[in-house]
């Protein structure tokens, strides 16, 4: 077991990946799609042999030398690395409570749930407000655009499973889809003569027009039966920019990607999208009833009336997912900063490691570097808006912490970003 883990560290972890630390979060990833690289037996044994040989030499030096040379001086202790400050629910509450005061008296404040997980396994959650009676839905809300992180990971996994047979997929995916295939090959409504690729959709470089300015705008104008017309209008509308010239994701791209997943795999998206299996799939994906979620409200405080089920079916896993703060934090860690869940090449692609993390898939890279240009992003984050809920998923390399937040109100980005900034510095408190 020790040799296997040492070998995995030597050959799997990419540069810049946080050092592996054993913690509670790692005990819950067994049900997730996990990719492993199958190496030739001979080359796999070489690192182990070298490590064993080194261990033998060290042991000889430690135990044989004192016998030959007699007692020596006591060696000077080597100072250990300073551990990161710990934190608990009270630390989160100390940040959340003053921020929540903007909503007025406590009785009228929306529910909120926050989970923070350190790469070293330290974890804490804080939840307050009116919640459904039965877990795990108690801290769950709709997450809007954050759904893109899950869909993006699924598309990257599909491509990896299709391109070579050395990848082992926990949930077998039989497909030949590659990211550079034309969209028309996998989504019949797409014009045959349009060269836009799956990669263009995934990276937000297609230039497609949006279907709506926001989830709320879409909900206001949507009628059952209008789904195909809405997509067709967005696909045939003038492009916002030439294909491949810039990166600016829109909802149209993610709706099409979500529709592609079952076509290319023959499986529901829920069977393909990477997940750690907790909470159950039914609390993670579209069409969860509003009464089983934390209470949601519009910006003015009006409670949310249940959305049209046809609308939720249409936006699907591209915008209609529901999730808990716990799952958002774990997904941030496993998608952008850890190789325990996905192959290192996929993690590097999803986090845009090659380009300084500035354009991660389904999210954005943030560098609070005060005027320094081209600096590597120190945080990957995504803020989600659904009709009645706001959410945050983020990972900070500075503080080695993943953050998940679900708020029972559709709220302003500026305020959410200010809270995220404070939460990302919790290790410094």
PyMOL commands that set and color helices and strands:
alter all, ss='L'
color gray80, all
select helices_A, chain A and resi 2-12+24-28+41-69+89-103+106-108+137-139+144-163+183-185+198-203+215-221+227-236+251-265+269-271+281-283+290-292+309-319+325-336+344-350+353-355+413-423+426-428
alter helices_A, ss='H'
color red, helices_A
select strands_A, chain A and resi 36-37+112-118+123-128+140-142+167-168+322-324+364-366+379-386+389-396+401-407
alter strands_A, ss='S'
color yellow, strands_A
deselect
rebuild
show_as cartoon
